[in-house]
Amino acid sequence: MGRKIRVEDICGVFRGSEAVAAGVLTADQLRGPQFRRLYRDVYLPAAMPVTHPVCCEGIALALPAASVITGRSAATLRGIPLARATDPVEIVAPLETQIARRSGVDVRRTDVASHEKTQWSRIGLATPLRMSLDLILDRALPDAVADLDAVLRTGLIDLGPLRRLVTERSDRGIVLARRAVELADPRAESRPESRVRVHLVLAGLEPQPQYVICDWQGVIARVDLGFPRQRLAVEYDGEWHGEWRQISADRERLNRLQAAGWDVLFVTARQLRDPRSMVAAVRTALAARPTR
């Protein structure tokens, strides 16, 4: 019979073939209920939660050393949760690197300079600047700007060096990446808010992010997006605040905004999935407001 081990003796991801070759596990144990297959030949204890950092740790065991974790995966490893457990791990690797096709991994072939990565596990991790470049290359503008805003908001990078970097490079998708840098704004407090702003700007509108509204008593609110000439606030309303104190505070805030002559248009997650309709709703609301 094969050697038996306790599940608690293994507390992280591991290569199945290496565990069997070393006699730590038998093939039957590996296929049993105690362990879960994460990638080909990469396993973890069945009770261990699968998070995106865990996926990064797992794929690092299976990829060549020249591979570099970047984009949303690198941001998540650096404490900015842009990638979910179900999202593919984003990798860049040199053209000459042999990487077998795997599900759950998004590989882009390109060179990465030595100063653009640091060592992480068995492979590389993109520096914050390189990570930010890969966040905005070959992506839809609203998504690219939303992720870049989230990174800028943490102070992990400054916009100036990234602006210089995209000016110097000629990667595929660099034109849209430059536009993403132009549209970026660290004042945005959520990724959906950033997406709403980008859709409105691309439609020719000029919302002001995190606009502060005051009345004779002082500050009423800081709204997601403000159109001060029409006194229209646009707010992303992705989650219902069910706790009664929050409901009361929200209603008091809305009453004060309306008393100050402002109207509020709420954009829901469903509306954000239909940007054309959302922009049309904002245009209609603006047209109904007198310009001041």
C-alpha positions in Angstrom: 0.0 0.0 0.0 1.1 3.5 -0.6 2.2 5.8 2.2 -0.6 7.6 3.9 -0.3 11.2 5.0 -2.6 13.6 6.8 -4.3 16.3 4.7 -3.1 18.9 7.1 0.5 18.0 6.3 0.0 19.7 2.9 -1.1 23.3 3.2 -0.4 24.8 -0.2 -0.2 24.2 -3.9 2.1 21.6 -5.2 3.1 19.6 -8.3 1.4 16.3 -8.3 4.1 14.5 -10.3 6.8 15.7 -7.9 4.8 14.6 -4.8 4.3 11.1 -6.3 7.9 10.8 -7.4 9.2 11.8 -4.0 6.9 9.2 -2.4 5.0 11.8 -0.4 1.7 10.8 -2.1 0.5 7.9 -4.1 -1.3 8.4 -7.4 -4.5 7.1 -5.8 -4.3 9.7 -3.0 -3.7 12.4 -5.5 -6.9 11.4 -7.3 -8.9 11.1 -4.1 -11.2 13.5 -2.3 -8.4 15.0 -0.2 -7.0 17.1 -3.1 -8.2 19.3 -5.9 -6.7 19.7 -9.3 -6.0 23.4 -10.0 -4.1 23.2 -13.3 -2.5 20.3 -15.1 -0.2 18.6 -12.6 -0.9 21.3 -10.0 -2.9 20.5 -7.0 -4.0 21.8 -3.6 -5.8 20.5 -0.5 -9.6 20.2 -1.2 -10.4 22.3 1.8 -8.1 25.2 0.7 -10.1 28.2 -0.7 -9.2 29.0 -4.3 -8.4 32.7 -4.6 -6.7 34.5 -7.4 -3.3 34.7 -5.5 -3.6 30.9 -5.0 -4.1 30.5 -8.8 -1.0 32.6 -9.3 1.0 30.5 -6.9 -0.2 27.4 -8.7 0.6 28.5 -12.2 4.0 29.7 -11.1 4.9 26.0 -10.4 4.1 25.0 -14.0 5.4 27.9 -16.1 9.0 28.5 -17.4 11.1 30.8 -15.3 11.0 33.6 -17.9 7.3 34.0 -17.4 6.1 37.2 -15.7 2.8 37.7 -13.9 1.3 41.1 -14.9 -1.9 43.1 -15.4 -4.8 42.5 -13.1 -3.1 39.4 -11.6 0.0 41.4 -10.6 -2.3 44.2 -9.2 -4.2 41.6 -7.1 -0.9 40.2 -5.7 0.1 43.8 -4.8 -3.1 44.2 -2.8 -5.4 45.8 -5.4 -8.1 43.2 -6.0 -8.8 43.6 -9.7 -8.9 39.8 -10.5 -11.4 37.3 -9.2 -10.6 33.6 -8.5 -12.3 32.7 -11.8 -10.3 35.1 -13.9 -7.3 33.8 -15.9 -3.9 34.5 -14.6 -2.3 37.2 -16.8 1.2 36.4 -18.0 3.7 37.9 -20.4 6.5 35.8 -21.7 9.3 36.2 -24.4 8.5 34.8 -27.9 11.1 32.1 -27.6 9.7 30.7 -24.3 7.9 27.4 -24.8 4.5 27.5 -22.9 1.9 24.8 -23.3 -1.6 26.0 -23.8 -3.5 25.8 -20.5 -7.0 26.9 -19.4 -7.1 29.6 -16.8 -4.0 31.4 -18.1 -3.9 34.4 -20.5 -0.4 34.6 -22.1 0.8 37.5 -24.2 4.1 37.1 -26.0 6.4 40.1 -25.6 9.8 40.9 -24.2 10.0 42.2 -20.6 13.2 44.0 -19.6 15.0 43.0 -16.5 14.1 46.3 -14.8 10.4 45.7 -15.5 10.1 42.6 -13.2 11.1 41.3 -9.8 11.4 37.7 -8.7 8.2 36.1 -7.3 8.0 32.4 -6.5 9.7 30.6 -9.4 8.9 33.2 -12.0 8.7 37.0 -12.3 6.2 39.7 -11.1 5.8 42.8 -13.2 6.9 46.1 -11.5 4.0 48.5 -10.8 4.8 50.5 -13.9 5.0 47.5 -16.3 1.9 46.1 -14.6 0.0 49.3 -15.3 1.1 49.3 -19.0 -0.3 45.7 -19.4 -3.5 46.8 -17.7 -4.3 49.2 -20.5 -2.9 47.4 -23.6 -5.4 45.7 -25.9 -8.4 46.4 -23.6 -11.7 48.3 -24.0 -11.2 51.8 -22.8 -13.8 51.8 -20.0 -12.3 48.7 -18.4 -8.7 49.8 -18.9 -9.4 53.2 -17.4 -11.3 51.7 -14.5 -8.4 49.4 -13.5 -5.8 52.2 -14.0 -7.9 54.5 -11.8 -7.9 51.9 -9.1 -4.1 51.6 -9.2 -3.6 55.3 -9.3 -5.9 55.7 -6.3 -3.6 53.6 -4.1 -0.6 55.7 -5.0 1.3 52.6 -6.2 2.3 54.6 -9.4 2.3 58.1 -10.6 0.7 59.1 -13.9 3.7 61.0 -15.2 6.0 58.0 -15.7 3.2 56.0 -17.3 2.5 58.8 -19.6 6.1 58.9 -20.7 6.2 55.1 -21.1 3.2 54.9 -23.5 4.6 57.8 -25.5 7.9 55.9 -26.1 6.4 52.5 -26.9 4.8 51.0 -30.0 3.1 47.9 -28.7 -0.1 46.6 -30.3 -2.9 48.6 -28.8 -0.7 51.5 -27.7 -2.9 54.1 -29.2 -5.8 53.2 -27.0 -3.4 52.8 -24.1 -2.4 56.4 -24.6 -6.1 57.5 -24.6 -6.6 55.5 -21.4 -3.8 57.4 -19.7 -5.5 60.7 -20.9 -8.8 59.6 -19.4 -7.4 58.3 -16.1 -8.4 60.0 -12.9 -7.4 58.8 -9.4 -10.3 60.7 -7.8 -12.7 57.9 -8.9 -13.7 55.9 -5.9 -14.9 52.7 -7.7 -14.3 50.9 -11.0 -18.0 51.1 -12.0 -17.8 54.9 -11.4 -14.8 55.1 -13.7 -16.6 53.1 -16.4 -19.6 55.5 -16.2 -17.4 58.5 -16.5 -15.5 57.1 -19.5 -18.7 56.3 -21.4 -20.0 59.8 -20.8 -16.7 61.4 -21.8 -16.5 59.3 -25.0 -20.0 60.5 -25.8 -18.8 64.2 -25.6 -20.1 65.0 -22.1 -17.9 66.6 -19.4 -18.7 65.2 -16.0 -16.6 66.3 -13.0 -15.5 63.4 -10.8 -16.1 63.5 -7.1 -17.8 66.9 -7.3 -18.4 68.6 -3.9 -21.8 70.2 -3.5 -22.5 72.7 -0.7 -25.4 74.7 0.7 -25.7 77.4 3.4 -25.0 74.7 6.1 -21.8 73.5 4.5 -20.9 70.4 2.4 -23.9 68.4 1.4 -22.2 65.6 -0.5 -19.4 64.6 -2.8 -21.1 63.0 -5.7 -19.6 60.5 -8.1 -20.0 62.7 -11.2 -21.3 66.3 -11.3 -22.6 68.6 -14.0 -22.6 71.9 -12.1 -24.0 74.0 -14.9 -27.2 71.9 -15.0 -26.9 70.9 -11.3 -27.2 67.3 -12.1 -25.4 64.6 -10.2 -24.8 61.1 -11.6 -24.2 58.4 -9.1 -23.4 54.7 -9.5 -25.8 52.7 -7.4 -24.5 49.2 -7.6 -25.6 47.9 -4.1 -28.6 48.7 -2.0 -27.8 49.9 1.4 -30.2 47.8 3.5 -29.2 48.9 7.0 -31.7 51.4 8.3 -29.3 54.0 9.4 -27.7 54.1 5.9 -31.1 54.4 4.3 -32.0 57.3 6.5 -28.6 59.0 5.8 -29.0 58.5 2.1 -32.5 60.0 2.1 -31.4 63.0 4.1 -28.6 63.6 1.7 -30.9 63.3 -1.3 -33.4 65.8 0.3 -30.6 68.3 0.9 -29.3 67.9 -2.7 -32.8 68.6 -4.0 -33.3 71.5 -1.7 -30.1 73.0 -3.1 -31.5 72.8 -6.6 -29.7 69.6 -7.6 -31.2 66.5 -9.2 -29.6 63.0 -9.0 -29.6 60.4 -11.7 -28.7 56.9 -10.4 -27.0 54.4 -12.7 -27.4 50.8 -11.8 -25.2 47.8 -12.7 -27.8 46.7 -15.3 -27.8 50.1 -17.0 -24.0 50.1 -17.1 -24.2 47.0 -19.1 -26.0 49.0 -21.8 -23.8 52.1 -22.2 -25.7 53.6 -25.1 -28.9 53.6 -23.1 -27.2 54.9 -20.0 -25.6 57.8 -22.0 -29.0 58.6 -23.5 -30.6 58.8 -20.1 -27.9 61.2 -18.9 -28.4 63.4 -22.0 -32.2 63.4 -21.4 -31.7 64.4 -17.8 -29.3 67.2 -18.7 -31.6 68.5 -21.4 -34.4 68.7 -18.8 -32.3 70.9 -16.5 -31.9 74.7 -16.9 -28.3 75.7 -17.5 -26.9 78.0 -14.8 
